[in-house]
């Protein structure tokens, strides 16, 4: 009985399939491939730079840099650098991924030549480069209009430096490095302006916020700037602009500047003593359930307006103060007031007149997306400032803004669905780093994408859409 049972088990084990324990398949590897390129999708960004007029405008912006160039135009060099940053480069040496594929990108400068282009960028060039980007943006927005109104988000971030660099300084989190400030167009997902600042720069520096606002408005197409210069009448505004910021932007000078520029604002307000006193006066029936973007109810969150309970005379006329309370999530940092009330409180001020306070709170909550903008900015060159000189790092930051703009423009014009909202890392994996074969024909070069790649059709269609939108 025992022997028969043992035989039966042995036969069963022999009939089982053997599982493959390898992560890859054995193969023979050679280095004799021909006409292959590995960053075929990145050529879309280079072509977008050309068709939008960015490359030509960058050439003009760098025309007075003071260096005699024989082979490589400095404007083209910096455009290639921006394309490389969008492709994932975090130093000049990474431009080799473009330089070794001249059939896709044309003649790309060597690292020493790219260094000279960065070094030649001084204050005048750093003023002209944003104008070049703005001219290209006007052409892109003409092909893919973002809508009648715009939402701009402001935020700062910390960039750590692991070596001595000019103007690097200790920051408020006991680190060492820089504290750049940026502004993004939430409507289109693209960066508009940025300031590279020492690590000890203040989070609520009014002058920096106002300068950044001027740069961001100047970065918009002319039609979107009308009515937003100081002294313009509110009725002159063609495209309304909403500017959002956290409590670091709640300075009287910055908010006054927004009001003078005929911009709506939605700025975080600290829960100070005046706000706490007002909250104690709010009746329970005054709290209304917060809402979600789909129109549903936000569970465990309520909104109340405190405008009549707090003295707002120091803010522009028509300023409103709105507060949200919510049940704290696990791990939330609470003040003693929050602990006693058993709710976490946040507040913001706005000059939007007549809007439903729950809708205004939902609109302000959208400012949280700026954290994603900052993260993707760091994924597009900001995480590593590669130079010792502050001005050279400013040039690097300017190129990182171009890289972010190129990615956003390509998504506005060339892609739909998930790819239209994908972050840089996903775009690189699915689109930019696609391999292809270049077929040389009498009428030119044909780029043949791998038909088994899941996003090959989307990339092929992207080139068609770009050439249709911007001939």
C-alpha positions as CSV (number, residue, x, y, z in Angstrom):
1,X,0.0,0.0,0.0
2,X,2.8,2.4,0.9
3,X,4.8,1.5,-2.3
4,X,1.8,2.1,-4.6
5,X,1.1,5.5,-3.0
6,X,4.8,6.5,-3.3
7,X,4.8,5.5,-7.0
8,X,1.7,7.5,-7.7
9,X,3.2,10.7,-6.1
10,X,6.4,10.3,-8.1
11,X,4.5,10.0,-11.4
12,X,2.4,13.1,-10.5
13,X,5.6,15.2,-9.8
14,X,7.1,14.1,-13.1
15,X,4.0,15.3,-15.0
16,X,4.2,18.8,-13.5
17,X,5.6,21.6,-15.8
18,X,9.0,23.0,-14.9
19,X,8.7,26.8,-14.2
20,X,11.1,29.2,-15.9
21,X,13.3,30.7,-13.3
22,X,15.0,33.2,-15.6
23,X,14.2,36.9,-15.9
24,X,15.5,37.0,-19.5
25,X,16.2,34.8,-22.4
26,X,19.7,33.7,-23.4
27,X,20.9,35.3,-26.5
28,X,23.9,36.2,-28.6
29,X,24.9,39.9,-28.4
30,X,26.7,41.8,-31.2
31,X,27.5,45.4,-31.8
32,X,27.1,45.5,-35.6
33,X,23.6,47.0,-35.8
34,X,23.0,49.6,-38.5
35,X,20.7,52.6,-38.8
36,X,19.3,52.2,-35.3
37,X,18.4,55.0,-32.9
38,X,17.4,54.7,-29.2
39,X,15.8,58.0,-28.5
40,X,13.5,58.3,-31.4
41,X,10.7,60.0,-29.5
42,X,13.0,62.8,-28.3
43,X,13.2,63.9,-31.9
44,X,9.5,65.1,-31.5
45,X,10.7,67.7,-28.9
46,X,13.5,68.9,-31.2
47,X,11.1,69.2,-34.1
48,X,8.6,71.0,-31.8
49,X,11.3,73.5,-30.9
50,X,12.0,74.2,-34.6
51,X,8.4,74.5,-35.7
52,X,7.4,76.7,-32.8
53,X,10.2,79.1,-33.7
54,X,12.0,78.5,-30.4
55,X,15.3,77.5,-32.0
56,X,15.4,80.6,-34.1
57,X,14.4,82.8,-31.2
58,X,17.1,81.3,-29.0
59,X,19.6,82.0,-31.7
60,X,18.6,85.6,-31.6
61,X,18.7,85.7,-27.8
62,X,22.3,84.4,-27.8
63,X,23.5,86.5,-30.8
64,X,25.3,89.1,-28.6
65,X,26.9,86.7,-26.2
66,X,30.4,87.9,-27.3
67,X,31.9,84.7,-28.6
68,X,32.7,84.0,-32.2
69,X,31.1,80.7,-33.2
70,X,32.1,78.7,-36.3
71,X,30.1,75.4,-36.2
72,X,27.5,75.6,-33.5
73,X,25.1,78.4,-32.9
74,X,24.9,79.1,-29.2
75,X,21.1,79.4,-29.3
76,X,20.9,75.9,-30.9
77,X,23.3,74.6,-28.3
78,X,21.1,75.7,-25.5
79,X,18.0,74.4,-27.3
80,X,19.7,71.0,-27.6
81,X,20.6,71.2,-23.9
82,X,16.9,71.8,-23.0
83,X,15.9,68.8,-25.2
84,X,18.5,66.7,-23.4
85,X,17.2,67.8,-20.0
86,X,13.7,66.8,-21.1
87,X,15.1,63.5,-22.1
88,X,16.5,63.0,-18.6
89,X,20.0,64.7,-18.7
90,X,21.2,66.2,-15.4
91,X,24.6,67.4,-16.5
92,X,26.3,68.6,-19.8
93,X,27.9,65.2,-20.3
94,X,24.5,63.7,-20.9
95,X,24.1,65.6,-24.1
96,X,26.1,62.7,-25.6
97,X,22.8,60.9,-26.0
98,X,21.9,63.5,-28.6
99,X,25.3,64.1,-30.1
100,X,25.7,60.4,-31.0
101,X,22.5,60.4,-33.0
102,X,23.2,63.2,-35.5
103,X,20.7,61.8,-38.0
104,X,17.9,62.7,-35.6
105,X,19.2,65.9,-34.1
106,X,21.7,67.3,-36.6
107,X,25.2,68.4,-35.4
108,X,25.1,68.6,-31.6
109,X,27.8,70.5,-29.7
110,X,30.5,68.7,-27.8
111,X,30.6,69.1,-24.0
112,X,33.3,71.8,-24.1
113,X,31.3,73.7,-26.7
114,X,28.2,73.4,-24.6
115,X,30.1,74.6,-21.6
116,X,31.2,77.7,-23.5
117,X,27.6,78.5,-24.5
118,X,26.5,78.2,-20.8
119,X,29.5,80.3,-19.7
120,X,28.7,83.0,-22.3
121,X,25.2,83.5,-20.9
122,X,25.1,86.6,-18.8
123,X,22.4,88.9,-17.5
124,X,21.4,90.2,-21.0
125,X,21.1,86.6,-22.3
126,X,19.1,85.6,-19.3
127,X,16.7,88.4,-20.0
128,X,16.4,87.5,-23.7
129,X,15.9,83.7,-23.3
130,X,12.4,84.1,-21.6
131,X,11.4,86.4,-24.4
132,X,12.4,83.7,-26.9
133,X,10.3,81.1,-25.0
134,X,7.3,83.5,-24.8
135,X,7.4,84.0,-28.6
136,X,7.3,80.2,-29.1
137,X,4.6,79.9,-26.5
138,X,2.4,82.3,-28.4
139,X,2.7,80.1,-31.5
140,X,1.9,76.9,-29.5
141,X,-1.1,78.5,-27.8
142,X,-2.4,79.7,-31.1
143,X,-2.4,76.1,-32.3
144,X,-3.8,74.7,-29.0
145,X,-5.6,77.5,-27.1
146,X,-5.7,76.9,-23.4
147,X,-9.1,78.6,-22.9
148,X,-10.4,82.0,-21.8
149,X,-9.0,82.1,-18.3
150,X,-5.7,81.0,-16.7
151,X,-4.8,79.6,-13.3
152,X,-1.2,80.3,-12.1
153,X,0.4,78.6,-9.1
154,X,3.3,79.8,-7.1
155,X,5.5,77.7,-4.9
156,X,9.1,77.4,-3.6
157,X,11.2,74.3,-3.0
158,X,14.6,73.4,-1.5
159,X,17.5,72.0,-3.6
160,X,20.3,70.6,-1.7
161,X,23.9,71.2,-2.7
162,X,26.5,68.6,-1.8
163,X,29.5,70.8,-2.6
164,X,30.5,74.4,-2.3
165,X,28.6,76.5,-4.9
166,X,28.3,80.2,-5.3
167,X,25.4,81.6,-3.2
168,X,24.5,78.2,-1.7
169,X,23.4,78.8,1.9
170,X,21.9,77.0,4.9
171,X,18.1,76.7,4.6
172,X,15.3,76.6,7.2
173,X,15.3,72.8,7.3
174,X,18.9,72.8,8.3
175,X,20.1,71.8,4.9
176,X,22.5,73.6,2.5
177,X,21.8,74.7,-1.0
178,X,19.2,76.8,-2.9
179,X,15.6,77.9,-2.4
180,X,14.2,78.5,-6.0
181,X,10.8,80.0,-6.5
182,X,8.6,79.1,-9.5
183,X,5.3,79.8,-11.1
184,X,3.3,77.4,-13.3
185,X,0.3,77.7,-15.5
186,X,-2.0,75.1,-14.0
187,X,-4.3,75.4,-17.0
188,X,-1.6,74.0,-19.4
189,X,0.8,72.3,-16.9
190,X,3.9,74.3,-18.1
191,X,6.4,76.3,-16.1
192,X,6.3,80.1,-16.8
193,X,9.0,81.6,-14.7
194,X,11.5,80.8,-12.0
195,X,14.0,82.5,-9.7
196,X,17.1,80.7,-8.4
197,X,17.7,82.0,-4.9
198,X,20.1,81.2,-2.0
199,X,19.0,78.6,0.5
200,X,18.4,81.3,3.1
201,X,16.0,83.3,0.9
202,X,12.7,83.9,2.7
203,X,9.6,81.9,1.8
204,X,7.5,85.1,2.0
205,X,9.7,87.6,0.3
206,X,7.3,90.1,-1.2
207,X,9.8,91.5,-3.7
208,X,10.6,88.0,-5.1
209,X,7.0,87.2,-5.5
210,X,6.3,90.4,-7.3
211,X,9.3,90.0,-9.6
212,X,8.2,86.4,-10.3
213,X,4.6,87.7,-11.1
214,X,6.0,90.2,-13.6
215,X,8.1,87.5,-15.3
216,X,5.2,85.1,-15.5
217,X,2.8,87.6,-17.0
218,X,5.5,88.7,-19.5
219,X,5.9,85.0,-20.5
220,X,2.3,84.9,-21.7
221,X,1.2,85.7,-25.2
222,X,0.4,89.4,-25.7
223,X,-3.4,88.7,-25.8
224,X,-3.3,87.2,-22.3
225,X,-1.3,90.1,-20.9
226,X,-3.8,92.8,-21.8
227,X,-5.4,94.4,-18.7
228,X,-2.8,92.9,-16.3
229,X,-0.3,95.7,-16.3
230,X,-0.3,98.0,-13.3
231,X,-2.6,100.9,-14.1
232,X,-4.8,99.0,-16.5
233,X,-8.6,99.2,-15.9
234,X,-10.3,95.9,-14.9
235,X,-12.6,96.1,-17.9
236,X,-9.6,95.9,-20.2
237,X,-8.9,92.3,-19.2
238,X,-9.5,89.8,-22.0
239,X,-8.4,86.7,-20.2
240,X,-8.9,86.5,-16.5
241,X,-6.0,85.2,-14.4
242,X,-6.2,83.5,-11.0
243,X,-3.0,83.3,-8.9
244,X,-2.9,80.8,-6.2
245,X,-0.3,80.4,-3.4
246,X,0.1,79.0,0.1
247,X,0.5,81.1,3.2
248,X,4.0,82.1,2.1
249,X,2.3,84.4,-0.5
250,X,0.1,86.0,2.1
251,X,2.0,89.3,2.3
252,X,0.2,92.6,1.9
253,X,2.7,93.8,-0.8
254,X,2.2,90.7,-3.0
255,X,-1.6,90.6,-2.6
256,X,-1.8,94.3,-3.4
257,X,0.4,93.7,-6.5
258,X,-2.1,91.0,-7.6
259,X,-5.0,93.3,-7.1
260,X,-3.3,96.1,-9.1
261,X,-2.6,93.7,-11.9
262,X,-6.3,92.9,-12.0
263,X,-5.7,89.3,-11.1
264,X,-8.0,87.2,-8.9
265,X,-6.1,85.6,-6.0
266,X,-6.5,82.6,-3.8
267,X,-3.8,82.8,-1.1
268,X,-3.4,80.6,2.0
269,X,-3.9,82.5,5.3
270,X,-2.3,81.4,8.6
271,X,-4.6,80.3,11.4
272,X,-3.6,83.1,13.7
273,X,-5.2,84.5,16.9
274,X,-7.8,86.5,15.0
275,X,-8.9,83.6,12.9
276,X,-9.1,81.3,16.0
277,X,-11.3,83.9,17.7
278,X,-13.5,84.1,14.7
279,X,-13.8,80.3,14.5
280,X,-15.1,80.3,18.1
281,X,-18.0,82.6,16.9
282,X,-19.0,80.4,14.0
283,X,-22.3,78.6,14.6
284,X,-22.5,74.9,13.7
285,X,-25.2,75.6,11.2
286,X,-22.9,78.0,9.4
287,X,-20.6,75.1,8.3
288,X,-21.4,73.7,4.9
289,X,-20.2,70.3,3.6
290,X,-17.1,70.6,1.4
291,X,-17.4,69.2,-2.2
292,X,-15.3,67.2,-4.6
293,X,-14.4,67.8,-8.2
294,X,-17.0,65.3,-9.4
295,X,-19.7,67.3,-7.5
296,X,-20.0,64.8,-4.6
297,X,-19.6,65.5,-0.9
298,X,-16.1,65.5,0.7
299,X,-16.5,63.3,3.7
300,X,-15.4,64.7,7.0
301,X,-14.8,68.3,5.7
302,X,-16.8,71.5,6.1
303,X,-16.4,75.1,4.9
304,X,-17.4,78.4,6.5
305,X,-16.8,82.1,5.6
306,X,-15.2,84.3,8.2
307,X,-15.2,87.5,6.2
308,X,-17.6,89.4,8.6
309,X,-15.8,88.1,11.7
310,X,-12.2,89.2,11.0
311,X,-10.9,92.7,10.3
312,X,-9.7,92.5,6.7
313,X,-9.2,96.3,6.2
314,X,-5.4,95.8,5.6
315,X,-6.1,93.7,2.5
316,X,-7.5,95.0,-0.8
317,X,-11.1,95.9,-0.8
318,X,-13.4,93.0,-1.4
319,X,-11.1,90.4,0.2
320,X,-12.9,87.4,1.7
321,X,-11.6,84.9,4.3
322,X,-12.8,81.3,4.0
323,X,-11.9,78.4,6.3
324,X,-12.1,74.6,6.0
325,X,-12.2,72.2,8.9
326,X,-11.8,68.5,8.5
327,X,-11.3,65.4,10.6
328,X,-7.5,65.0,10.8
329,X,-6.0,62.1,9.0
330,X,-3.6,59.8,10.8
331,X,-0.2,61.4,11.3
332,X,-1.5,65.0,10.7
333,X,0.3,67.7,12.6
334,X,-2.1,69.6,14.7
335,X,-1.9,72.8,16.8
336,X,-3.2,73.0,20.3
337,X,-6.3,74.8,18.9
338,X,-6.9,72.0,16.4
339,X,-6.5,69.4,19.1
340,X,-9.0,71.1,21.4
341,X,-11.5,71.5,18.5
342,X,-10.8,68.0,17.2
343,X,-10.5,69.4,13.7
344,X,-7.7,70.4,11.4
345,X,-8.2,74.0,10.1
346,X,-6.9,75.7,6.9
347,X,-7.9,79.1,5.6
348,X,-7.4,81.3,2.5
349,X,-8.2,84.8,1.3
350,X,-9.6,85.6,-2.1
351,X,-11.0,88.6,-4.0
352,X,-13.4,86.6,-6.1
353,X,-16.8,88.2,-5.7
354,X,-20.1,86.3,-5.6
355,X,-18.7,82.8,-5.9
356,X,-20.1,80.0,-3.7
357,X,-17.7,79.5,-0.8
358,X,-17.5,75.7,-1.3
359,X,-16.7,76.1,-4.9
360,X,-14.0,78.7,-4.0
361,X,-12.6,76.3,-1.4
362,X,-12.5,73.5,-4.0
363,X,-10.8,75.8,-6.4
364,X,-8.1,76.7,-3.8
365,X,-7.6,73.1,-3.0
366,X,-6.4,72.6,-6.5
367,X,-3.3,74.5,-5.6
368,X,-2.0,71.2,-4.2
369,X,-1.2,70.2,-7.7
370,X,1.8,72.6,-7.5
371,X,3.6,69.9,-5.5
372,X,3.5,67.7,-8.5
373,X,4.7,70.6,-10.7
374,X,7.7,71.1,-8.3
375,X,8.5,67.3,-8.4
376,X,8.4,67.2,-12.2
377,X,10.6,70.3,-12.3
378,X,13.2,68.5,-10.2
379,X,12.9,65.6,-12.6
380,X,13.6,68.1,-15.4
381,X,17.0,69.4,-14.3
382,X,16.4,71.2,-11.0
383,X,17.5,68.3,-8.8
384,X,21.1,68.8,-9.8
385,X,22.6,72.3,-10.3
386,X,25.8,71.2,-12.0
387,X,27.9,74.3,-12.0
388,X,29.9,76.2,-9.3
389,X,28.9,79.6,-10.7
390,X,25.5,81.0,-9.7
391,X,24.9,82.6,-13.2
392,X,25.7,79.4,-15.0
393,X,23.2,77.6,-12.7
394,X,20.7,80.3,-13.6
395,X,21.3,79.4,-17.3
396,X,20.7,75.7,-16.4
397,X,17.5,76.6,-14.6
398,X,16.4,78.6,-17.7
399,X,17.0,75.5,-19.9
400,X,15.1,73.4,-17.4
401,X,12.1,75.7,-17.9
402,X,12.4,75.2,-21.6
403,X,12.5,71.5,-21.1
404,X,9.4,71.5,-19.0
405,X,7.7,73.8,-21.6
406,X,8.6,71.5,-24.5
407,X,7.1,68.5,-22.7
408,X,3.9,70.4,-21.9
409,X,3.6,71.7,-25.4
410,X,4.0,68.3,-26.9
411,X,1.2,67.0,-24.6
412,X,-1.0,69.9,-25.5
413,X,-0.6,69.4,-29.3
414,X,0.4,65.9,-29.9
415,X,-1.2,63.5,-27.4
416,X,-4.5,62.5,-25.9
417,X,-5.6,60.5,-23.0
418,X,-3.1,59.3,-20.4
419,X,0.0,60.5,-22.4
420,X,-1.5,64.1,-22.4
421,X,-1.2,64.1,-18.6
422,X,1.8,61.8,-18.0
423,X,4.8,63.0,-16.0
424,X,8.3,63.2,-17.5
425,X,9.4,59.8,-16.2
426,X,6.4,58.2,-17.9
427,X,6.9,60.1,-21.1
428,X,10.5,59.0,-21.3
429,X,9.7,55.4,-20.7
430,X,6.8,55.2,-23.1
431,X,7.6,57.8,-25.8
432,X,11.0,59.6,-25.7
433,X,13.2,56.5,-25.4
434,X,11.6,54.4,-28.1
435,X,14.0,52.6,-30.4
436,X,13.6,52.9,-34.2
437,X,15.3,52.0,-37.5
438,X,16.2,54.8,-39.9
439,X,15.5,53.8,-43.5
440,X,17.2,56.0,-46.1
441,X,15.2,56.6,-49.2
442,X,15.6,58.9,-52.1
443,X,13.0,61.3,-50.6
444,X,14.7,61.4,-47.3
445,X,14.8,59.4,-44.1
446,X,12.0,57.3,-42.7
447,X,11.9,56.5,-39.0
448,X,10.4,53.0,-38.5
449,X,9.1,52.4,-35.0
450,X,8.8,48.9,-33.5
451,X,5.2,48.0,-34.3
452,X,5.1,45.8,-31.1
453,X,5.8,48.7,-28.8
454,X,2.5,49.6,-27.1
455,X,2.8,53.3,-27.7
456,X,4.3,53.2,-31.2
457,X,1.1,54.4,-32.9
458,X,0.7,57.3,-30.4
459,X,4.2,58.5,-31.2
460,X,3.7,58.2,-34.9
461,X,0.4,60.1,-34.7
462,X,2.1,62.7,-32.5
463,X,4.5,63.7,-35.4
464,X,1.5,63.9,-37.7
465,X,-0.5,66.1,-35.2
466,X,2.5,68.4,-34.7
467,X,3.1,68.9,-38.4
468,X,-0.6,69.6,-38.9
469,X,-1.0,72.0,-36.0
470,X,2.2,74.0,-36.8
471,X,3.1,73.5,-40.5
